[in-house]
Amino acid sequence: MRVIILFLAGIVFQGNAIAQGQLKLAKFSIDATPPVGTPLAYDEMTWVDKPLSCRGLVLLSDELPVVLCAVDWIGIANEGQDAFKAAFAEAAGTIPERVSVHTLHQHDAPICDLTANRILTPFGLNGALADPVFIRQTIARAAGAIQSSLAHAVPVTHVGHGKARVEKVASNRRILGEDGKVAVTRYTACRDPKVRSMPVGVVDPFVRLVSFWNGESPIAVLSYFATHPQSYYRTGGANPDFPGIARELRETESGGVFQVHFNGAGGNVGAGKYNDGNRENRLLLALRLARGMKAAFEKTEKVAIHSSDLKWRTGSVHLPTGKHLNEARLLEKIGNGTLPALERKEAARNLAWLRRQNDGVMSSLSCLDLGPIQLLHCPGELVVEYQLKAQEMRPEHFVCLAAYGDYGPGYICLTEHYRQGGYEASERASRVDPSVESILLPAMQQLLGY
């Protein structure tokens, strides 16, 4: 099934009074750190290294509000996405199709998959994937912050955009051998000096910034950079890793201008060329990213913006399910108490995706136009080539891509990557069929107006 459905929103906002033609912005942020003793993605949480954040913007115009949110978690999948979007939509006075929720993909952080959690419950594993009470409370607190923020919305007169190169952070993880197959995966922490010395490979070295202004005063900044965010992990201590630290550094350095960071299509990108896992590297990588963010902000080009310049488009696609997923085998694995808990939880996540796809649940994409700026929101753990292709589709526009929306499909590679092998295209990592490129790229093209 290969269906693309586009919704061109033209619904008038009937909530808080918005002056005709005026764009307004509300900011929200909450602490999204789980309690000690509850699960992180791979281990039980034993301490708090640095707090995790759930933060974003509500854009108010003549149409229904738009909500953009980024969370310091490894992923939000399936019914978890549904729950976030429904609660945020109600709080903002909009519809779920105008809400986009993403994660930064830090690994010492929770995973939210309410479908997988429901599958695990009959096997005595309720809460093994993540604490459902904490998840629901976080959603409710964030929705409350959104609702409260609307009373403090401020006018937006201009939007700005700028980009700058980030030095010595991003490197491609998939290193090909002479036979054209993946010979080695250069993970985010690589201790082998020979592997670290290999070429950078295909990356997007630029951090892109979109800023909102009230006259000469910046109100908020969105940043986009494609890379795995890990410097090191499995410490038991929740932390936002180097992108979260970079975001914090920029917020402080800018005098408190609100910063929201989105991870781009970083599925096959990491810091492995520049990171041997030494703990000192976390701050070093954060400083390099923060320097790039600062340089991008200093290159900002501003344009006047009006309510009519905001355009929101939504697309839905049925992503092809990986043929390796089999319900009977997955159920057998989930019920096998001799297997490691991580393996059983992974089987539940696979089954959650399989059942959703078999039920015909579509994956959503969206695109926000702000004058010359286009913000493209995508599901899954996309490889960086999708981001580069999106930019090529509209070279006259400033295109930013946020991946890690619905975490359900796992890695989404190009068709050729599945022939080349490697971790990202493996049955362990990717829940989609190699034909996914032929479905996802046309959807992106339509949303960008290509």
C-alpha positions, 0 to 999 in steps of 0.5 A, a space after each residue: 500500500 503506497 498512499 500519500 494523503 496531503 491535508 492543506 490546512 485552512 482552518 481559522 483559529 477561534 481561540 485566543 484573539 489574534 490580530 488579523 495578519 499577526 503571527 504570535 509565538 508561545 514558548 513552553 519547557 518542562 523537566 522530562 527527567 524520569 525518577 531514579 529506579 525507572 528504566 532508561 533505554 538500556 539500563 535502570 536509572 540510578 542517578 541524574 547527571 543532567 536534567 532532560 528537557 521537553 520543550 517547544 513552541 506554539 505558533 498562533 496565526 489566523 489558522 489553527 495553532 502549530 506545535 513544535 516539540 523536541 524531547 531529550 529522550 531516545 525515541 517516542 513511538 507508535 501510541 506514544 506519539 498518538 498520546 503526545 499529539 492528542 494532549 498537545 493539540 487539546 492544550 493548544 486548541 488545535 488538531 493532532 495533525 498540526 503537532 510535531 513531536 521529535 526526540 534528540 535520541 540521547 541513549 541515557 534517556 527513556 524510550 516511550 512506546 505505549 504500544 510495546 508496553 501494552 504488549 509486554 504487560 501480559 508477560 509480567 513486564 509492565 513498565 519494563 520498557 519505560 515507567 508508564 506513570 512517568 510517561 503519562 505524567 510528563 505528557 500531562 505536565 507538558 500539555 499544561 505548560 503549553 496551555 499556560 504559555 498561550 497567555 504569554 504569547 508574543 508577536 513575531 515580526 520577523 523570522 531569520 535563518 542562518 547556517 554554519 559549519 560544525 567542525 570535528 563532530 559529524 562523521 559517517 558510520 558506514 565505512 565501505 570495503 573494496 567490495 562495496 559492502 559495509 566493512 566496519 561501522 564507526 560507532 559514536 565512540 570509536 577506540 580504534 585509531 585506524 577506524 577513526 583515521 578513515 575519511 569523514 564520509 557523507 555528512 551534512 556538516 552544517 548546523 541550521 538555525 531558524 529564529 523568531 524576532 519581535 522587532 530587533 529582539 530575538 524571541 526563540 531559536 530552533 537549531 537543526 544538526 544531523 548526528 547521533 548525540 552520543 559521546 558515551 552512555 550506559 552510565 545509569 545517569 540521565 543526561 542530554 549529552 553534547 547536543 543538550 549541553 550545546 543548547 544550554 551553552 547557547 541559551 546562556 551565552 545569548 542572554 536567555 534567548 529560548 533555544 530548541 534543538 532538533 536532530 536531523 537525519 543522523 541515523 548513519 552519522 556520529 562523532 566516532 571519527 573525533 570521539 574515542 569515548 573519553 568522558 572529556 570529549 562530551 564537553 569538547 563536542 558540545 563546545 564545537 556544536 555551540 560554536 557552530 550554533 553561534 556562528 550560524 546565528 551571527 549569519 542570520 538573514 531576517 525577513 518580515 513575516 505575517 500570519 499569511 506566510 505560515 503554511 502547514 502541510 501534512 502527508 501520510 504514508 504507509 511505510 513497507 514493513 520489513 519481511 523479517 518481522 513475524 508475529 508468531 516468532 516475536 511473541 515466542 521471544 517475548 514470552 521466553 523468560 530465559 532471554 535477556 530483558 533487552 531482547 524481549 523488549 526489542 521483540 515487543 517494539 518490533 511487534 508493536 510496529 508490525 501490528 500497527 502496520 498490519 492495521 493500516 496505521 499511516 506514518 505522518 510527515 509535515 512541512 511548515 513554511 515560514 516565508 523562505 524557510 521550510 521545516 520538514 518533519 519526518 518519522 524514524 531514524 533517517 540516514 543523512 542522505 534523505 536530508 541532503 536530498 530534501 535540501 536539493 529539492 528546494 535549493 532556493 529555500 532554507 530547508 531544515 529537516 527534523 527526524 526522530 519523529 515516530 520512532 516506530 520504524 527504526 532506521 530508514 535507509 536508502 535502498 542501496 544501503 540494504 544491499 550494502 549491509 551494515 548495522 543501520 540496514 540490518 534486521 536488528 535495526 530497521 523495521 522497514 522494507 528496502 523499498 521504503 526510499 521509493 515511498 518516502 522520497 516522493 512524500 517529501 517532494 510533495 510536502 516541499 512543493 517540489 
